Amino acid sequence: MSSTASPFGGEANWLRSWDSQGFHRTGTPGDHAGADWLGAEARGLGAAVEEEVFTLDRLDPGEAFVEVGGRRIEGVPVFDAPATDGVSGRLGHEIAVAALAPGAVYTGEYRALRRDGGHAGLVIQCSGGHPGLALLNAEQFNTPYGAPAIHVAEPLPSGAMAHLVVRSVRARAAARNIVVTIRGRDPSRAPVVVMTPRSSWWQSTAERGGGIVCWLETLRALLAAPPVCDVIFTANSGHELGHLGLDDFVARRPGWDGAGGAVWVHYGANIGAAGGALSVVSADDAMREWMHAALTSAGQPPDTMAPKTLVPSGETRDIHRAGGRYVTLVGTNPWFHLPDDRFPHSVDVPAIARIAAGAARMVVGLTR
């Protein structure tokens, strides 16, 4: 959707710019391009921007393939599994094969497969909403475990002899969280953190773009309506690698993630994805009601209100477990974790604009 054909030109321009930056994997050129761009956009709104740098041993994939029946099938390493110069065996036996969608990474079955499978290698047949390499996040990126593993985009014949190669190197690298602090009139009040992840496997325009638009629109609103409490905006790298950026953010602010700490507003994945559904996730009655009312008044009510007992799978998972107070917006997306999650077909720009307007209104009220 172009800015000339729609009243939502600002949001479309932000999404188009995000899409143009390349792959946003943590510590890579596309990730740094996204940090530079977002910092410039925030400064353009009048914010004072800080960069909080953290380091990681970035994984740079090398050869990754399965040879079966004389055919070489290229793939992508599983980023929290070890490498191998080659293991051979029967598919479904010595080399395990599992058809998995990206959400499987948060299940106990997946962890058991990786940790206790007893196989020499693992092939993940990606089963996203569309065909392609819908990669699984590397929740244990800093502590690789299990057998050497690879993602592939096609089914493999069970029982066939295969040879698996997964090579990669680790390189010391830096990544950046983009942080803005707006000081309130009453510093004794608990701060509010407005958070969105900004790294991912691919361009991930619907996955990350809606959250970034919400973050920017909320920043704009609070610069125009100064809060009573301190408000800290953070757009974090390291999302797909076990939330490395959030870990660094919290380590600099001990105690903020638990009860009595900060109040968190999390703009999660797939907000306003075309063909997706929006959910509000929170264990706090008031936060749930405020966000539902704000989105409804903006003309984009949530499709679902997640059960209060639901443990989030994204950045607010640890905040939930620590007893912290939060509300998360998260959606579904048929292009989730796929290279084809691109502007304009994967995003519903008017929906994103309405969600961002409602969420910004909710945060302004929360900070007063």
C-alpha positions as CSV (number, residue, x, y, z in Angstrom):
1,M,0.0,0.0,0.0
2,S,1.6,3.2,-1.1
3,S,1.6,6.5,0.8
4,T,-0.1,8.2,-2.2
5,A,-3.0,5.8,-2.2
6,S,-3.7,5.8,1.6
7,P,-4.0,8.2,4.5
8,F,-1.5,5.9,6.3
9,G,1.5,7.1,4.5
10,G,3.7,7.6,7.6
11,E,3.2,4.0,8.8
12,A,3.7,2.7,5.2
13,N,7.0,4.6,4.9
14,W,8.3,3.2,8.1
15,L,7.4,-0.3,7.1
16,R,8.9,0.2,3.6
17,S,12.1,1.5,5.1
18,W,12.3,-1.4,7.5
19,D,11.8,-3.9,4.6
20,S,14.6,-2.3,2.6
21,Q,17.3,-2.9,5.2
22,G,17.9,-6.6,4.5
23,F,18.0,-9.4,7.0
24,H,17.8,-8.2,10.6
25,R,19.6,-11.1,12.3
26,T,21.4,-10.0,15.5
27,G,24.9,-8.4,15.0
28,T,24.7,-8.4,11.2
29,P,24.8,-5.4,8.8
30,G,21.0,-5.5,8.5
31,D,20.6,-5.4,12.3
32,H,22.9,-2.4,12.5
33,A,21.0,-0.7,9.6
34,G,17.8,-1.2,11.5
35,A,19.4,0.3,14.7
36,D,20.7,3.4,12.8
37,W,17.4,3.9,11.1
38,L,15.3,3.6,14.2
39,G,17.6,5.9,16.2
40,A,17.3,8.5,13.4
41,E,13.5,8.2,13.4
42,A,13.3,8.6,17.1
43,R,15.6,11.7,17.0
44,G,13.4,13.1,14.3
45,L,10.5,12.9,16.7
46,G,12.5,15.0,19.2
47,A,13.8,12.2,21.4
48,A,17.2,11.9,23.0
49,V,18.5,8.4,21.9
50,E,21.0,6.2,23.7
51,E,22.5,3.0,22.4
52,E,23.2,0.2,24.8
53,V,25.8,-2.1,23.3
54,F,26.1,-5.8,24.1
55,T,28.5,-8.4,22.7
56,L,27.9,-11.9,21.4
57,D,29.7,-14.7,19.6
58,R,27.7,-14.3,16.4
59,L,27.1,-17.5,14.4
60,D,28.0,-17.2,10.7
61,P,26.6,-20.2,8.8
62,G,28.9,-22.1,6.5
63,E,28.0,-25.2,4.5
64,A,24.7,-26.7,5.7
65,F,23.1,-29.5,3.7
66,V,21.7,-33.0,3.6
67,E,22.7,-35.4,0.9
68,V,20.1,-38.1,0.1
69,G,19.6,-40.2,-3.0
70,G,22.4,-38.4,-4.8
71,R,20.8,-35.0,-4.2
72,R,22.1,-32.2,-2.1
73,I,19.4,-30.3,-0.2
74,E,20.7,-26.9,1.2
75,G,19.5,-25.7,4.6
76,V,20.2,-23.4,7.5
77,P,21.8,-24.4,10.7
78,V,19.9,-24.6,14.0
79,F,21.7,-21.8,15.8
80,D,21.8,-23.4,19.2
81,A,23.0,-26.8,18.0
82,P,26.6,-27.9,17.5
83,A,28.2,-28.1,14.0
84,T,29.5,-31.3,12.3
85,D,31.8,-32.0,9.4
86,G,29.5,-34.9,8.6
87,V,27.3,-37.6,10.1
88,S,25.6,-40.4,8.1
89,G,22.6,-42.6,8.8
90,R,19.0,-43.4,8.0
91,L,16.5,-40.6,8.0
92,G,14.1,-41.1,10.9
93,H,16.6,-43.3,12.7
94,E,20.2,-42.3,13.2
95,I,19.3,-38.9,11.8
96,A,16.0,-37.8,13.3
97,V,13.5,-35.9,11.1
98,A,10.8,-33.7,12.5
99,A,8.3,-31.4,10.8
100,L,8.1,-28.3,13.0
101,A,6.6,-24.8,12.9
102,P,8.4,-21.9,14.6
103,G,6.2,-22.1,17.7
104,A,7.4,-25.6,18.4
105,V,10.6,-24.2,20.0
106,Y,8.6,-23.3,23.1
107,T,7.3,-26.8,23.8
108,G,8.6,-29.4,26.1
109,E,8.4,-32.0,23.2
110,Y,10.9,-29.9,21.2
111,R,13.3,-29.6,24.1
112,A,13.0,-33.4,24.7
113,L,13.7,-34.1,21.0
114,R,16.8,-31.9,21.1
115,R,18.1,-33.0,24.4
116,D,17.1,-36.7,24.8
117,G,16.6,-38.0,21.3
118,G,19.7,-40.1,21.2
119,H,20.3,-39.5,17.5
120,A,23.4,-38.5,15.7
121,G,21.8,-35.6,13.8
122,L,18.5,-33.8,13.4
123,V,16.7,-32.4,10.3
124,I,13.9,-30.0,10.9
125,Q,11.4,-29.9,8.0
126,C,10.1,-26.3,8.3
127,S,6.3,-26.3,8.5
128,G,5.3,-22.6,8.6
129,G,2.2,-21.0,7.3
130,H,3.6,-21.1,3.7
131,P,6.4,-23.3,2.3
132,G,10.0,-22.1,2.9
133,L,12.6,-21.8,5.6
134,A,10.5,-20.8,8.6
135,L,13.4,-21.0,11.1
136,L,13.0,-21.8,14.8
137,N,14.5,-19.4,17.4
138,A,17.7,-20.4,19.2
139,E,16.6,-20.2,22.8
140,Q,19.9,-21.7,24.0
141,F,22.1,-19.7,21.7
142,N,24.9,-19.2,24.3
143,T,24.9,-22.9,25.3
144,P,24.4,-25.1,22.2
145,Y,23.0,-28.5,23.0
146,G,21.9,-31.8,21.4
147,A,22.9,-33.3,18.1
148,P,24.0,-31.3,15.0
149,A,20.8,-29.9,13.4
150,I,19.6,-28.2,10.3
151,H,16.5,-26.6,8.9
152,V,15.3,-27.6,5.4
153,A,12.3,-26.4,3.4
154,E,11.1,-29.7,1.9
155,P,10.0,-33.2,3.1
156,L,12.6,-36.0,3.1
157,P,12.1,-39.7,2.5
158,S,11.9,-41.7,5.7
159,G,14.4,-44.5,6.0
160,A,16.7,-43.3,3.2
161,M,20.4,-43.1,3.8
162,A,21.6,-39.6,4.2
163,H,24.7,-37.5,5.0
164,L,24.3,-34.4,7.1
165,V,26.9,-31.5,7.1
166,V,26.4,-28.4,9.3
167,R,29.4,-26.0,9.4
168,S,29.5,-22.6,11.0
169,V,32.0,-20.2,12.7
170,R,31.6,-17.9,15.7
171,A,32.8,-14.3,15.4
172,R,32.8,-11.8,18.2
173,A,30.3,-9.1,17.4
174,A,28.3,-6.2,18.9
175,A,24.6,-5.5,18.8
176,R,22.6,-2.5,20.1
177,N,19.5,-1.8,22.0
178,I,18.0,1.6,21.0
179,V,16.9,3.3,24.3
180,V,15.0,6.5,25.0
181,T,14.3,7.8,28.5
182,I,11.5,10.3,29.1
183,R,11.7,11.6,32.7
184,G,8.5,12.0,34.6
185,R,7.4,14.6,37.2
186,D,7.3,12.0,40.0
187,P,10.4,9.7,39.9
188,S,9.2,7.8,43.0
189,R,6.6,6.1,40.8
190,A,7.4,2.8,39.2
191,P,8.8,3.3,35.7
192,V,7.0,2.2,32.6
193,V,9.0,0.3,29.9
194,V,7.8,0.3,26.4
195,M,9.6,-2.5,24.6
196,T,9.7,-4.1,21.2
197,P,12.2,-6.6,19.7
198,R,13.8,-5.4,16.5
199,S,15.9,-8.3,15.3
200,S,14.8,-11.4,13.4
201,W,15.9,-14.1,10.9
202,W,14.9,-12.3,7.7
203,Q,13.4,-8.9,6.8
204,S,10.4,-10.0,8.9
205,T,8.4,-6.9,8.0
206,A,5.1,-8.1,9.4
207,E,6.7,-9.9,12.3
208,R,8.6,-6.9,13.6
209,G,7.2,-3.9,11.7
210,G,3.9,-3.5,13.5
211,G,5.7,-3.4,16.9
212,I,8.1,-0.8,15.6
213,V,5.3,1.4,14.4
214,C,3.6,1.1,17.7
215,W,6.8,2.0,19.5
216,L,7.4,5.1,17.4
217,E,3.8,6.2,17.7
218,T,3.8,5.8,21.5
219,L,7.1,7.7,21.6
220,R,5.5,10.5,19.6
221,A,2.5,10.6,21.9
222,L,4.5,10.7,25.1
223,L,6.8,13.5,23.8
224,A,3.6,15.5,23.2
225,A,2.1,14.6,26.6
226,P,4.9,14.3,29.2
227,P,4.3,11.5,31.7
228,V,4.1,11.6,35.5
229,C,6.4,8.6,35.9
230,D,9.6,7.8,34.0
231,V,9.1,6.0,30.7
232,I,11.9,4.0,29.1
233,F,11.6,2.9,25.5
234,T,13.8,0.0,24.4
235,A,13.9,-1.6,21.0
236,N,16.1,-4.7,21.5
237,S,18.3,-6.8,19.3
238,G,19.0,-10.5,20.2
239,H,15.3,-11.6,19.9
240,E,15.8,-14.7,17.8
241,L,18.8,-15.7,19.9
242,G,17.2,-16.3,23.3
243,H,16.3,-12.6,23.9
244,L,20.0,-11.5,24.4
245,G,19.1,-7.8,24.1
246,L,16.4,-8.0,26.8
247,D,18.8,-9.9,29.1
248,D,21.3,-7.0,28.7
249,F,18.6,-4.4,29.3
250,V,17.4,-6.0,32.5
251,A,21.0,-6.7,33.7
252,R,21.5,-3.0,33.7
253,R,18.3,-2.5,35.7
254,P,18.2,-5.3,38.3
255,G,14.8,-5.9,39.8
256,W,12.8,-4.2,37.1
257,D,11.4,-7.5,35.7
258,G,9.8,-8.7,39.0
259,A,6.9,-7.7,41.3
260,G,7.3,-4.1,42.4
261,G,9.6,-3.3,39.5
262,A,8.8,-1.6,36.2
263,V,5.4,-1.8,34.4
264,W,6.0,-3.3,30.9
265,V,4.2,-2.7,27.7
266,H,5.5,-5.1,25.1
267,Y,4.8,-4.7,21.4
268,G,5.4,-8.3,20.3
269,A,5.4,-10.2,17.0
270,N,3.0,-9.9,14.0
271,I,1.0,-6.8,15.1
272,G,-1.2,-6.0,12.1
273,A,0.0,-8.8,9.9
274,A,-2.2,-9.4,6.8
275,G,-4.5,-12.3,7.5
276,G,-3.4,-12.5,11.2
277,A,-5.2,-12.1,14.5
278,L,-4.3,-9.8,17.4
279,S,-4.3,-10.9,21.0
280,V,-3.8,-9.1,24.3
281,V,-1.7,-11.1,26.8
282,S,-1.6,-10.1,30.5
283,A,-2.1,-11.5,33.9
284,D,-3.2,-8.1,35.2
285,D,-6.9,-7.3,35.1
286,A,-6.6,-3.5,34.8
287,M,-3.9,-3.7,32.1
288,R,-6.0,-6.1,30.0
289,E,-9.1,-3.9,30.3
290,W,-7.2,-0.7,29.5
291,M,-5.6,-2.1,26.4
292,H,-8.8,-3.7,25.2
293,A,-10.7,-0.5,25.6
294,A,-8.0,1.6,23.9
295,L,-7.8,-0.7,20.9
296,T,-11.6,-0.8,20.6
297,S,-11.9,3.0,20.7
298,A,-9.3,3.1,17.9
299,G,-11.4,0.9,15.7
300,Q,-9.3,-2.2,16.0
301,P,-10.4,-4.4,18.9
302,P,-8.3,-7.5,19.7
303,D,-9.4,-10.7,18.2
304,T,-8.7,-12.6,21.4
305,M,-7.9,-11.9,25.1
306,A,-5.5,-14.6,26.1
307,P,-6.1,-16.4,29.4
308,K,-4.6,-14.7,32.4
309,T,-2.7,-17.9,33.2
310,L,-1.0,-18.1,29.7
311,V,2.8,-17.9,30.0
312,P,4.0,-15.6,27.1
313,S,6.5,-17.1,24.7
314,G,8.3,-13.9,23.9
315,E,10.2,-11.3,25.8
316,T,7.6,-11.0,28.6
317,R,7.9,-14.7,29.5
318,D,10.5,-14.1,32.2
319,I,8.6,-11.0,33.4
320,H,5.5,-13.1,33.8
321,R,7.4,-15.8,35.7
322,A,9.0,-13.2,38.0
323,G,5.6,-11.8,38.9
324,G,6.1,-8.6,37.0
325,R,3.3,-6.4,35.7
326,Y,2.9,-6.3,31.9
327,V,0.7,-6.2,28.9
328,T,1.7,-7.7,25.5
329,L,0.3,-7.2,22.1
330,V,1.0,-10.2,19.8
331,G,-0.5,-11.5,16.6
332,T,-0.4,-14.4,14.2
333,N,1.1,-14.2,10.7
334,P,1.0,-16.7,7.8
335,W,4.5,-15.6,6.8
336,F,5.9,-15.9,10.3
337,H,9.7,-16.5,10.3
338,L,9.7,-16.9,6.5
339,P,11.9,-15.0,4.0
340,D,8.7,-14.0,2.2
341,D,7.5,-11.8,5.2
342,R,7.9,-8.7,3.1
343,F,6.3,-5.3,2.4
344,P,3.6,-4.8,1.2
345,H,1.8,-8.1,1.0
346,S,2.4,-9.3,4.5
347,V,1.2,-6.2,6.4
348,D,-2.2,-4.5,6.9
349,V,-1.1,-0.9,7.1
350,P,-4.5,0.6,8.2
351,A,-4.8,-2.1,10.9
352,I,-1.3,-1.3,12.1
353,A,-2.1,2.4,12.2
354,R,-5.2,1.8,14.3
355,I,-3.5,-0.5,16.7
356,A,-0.6,1.9,17.2
357,A,-3.0,4.8,17.8
358,G,-4.9,2.8,20.4
359,A,-1.8,1.4,22.1
360,A,-0.3,4.9,22.3
361,R,-3.4,6.2,24.0
362,M,-3.3,3.4,26.5
363,V,0.3,4.1,27.4
364,V,-0.3,7.8,27.8
365,G,-3.1,7.0,30.3
366,L,-1.0,4.4,32.1
367,T,1.9,6.9,32.6
368,R,-0.4,9.4,34.2
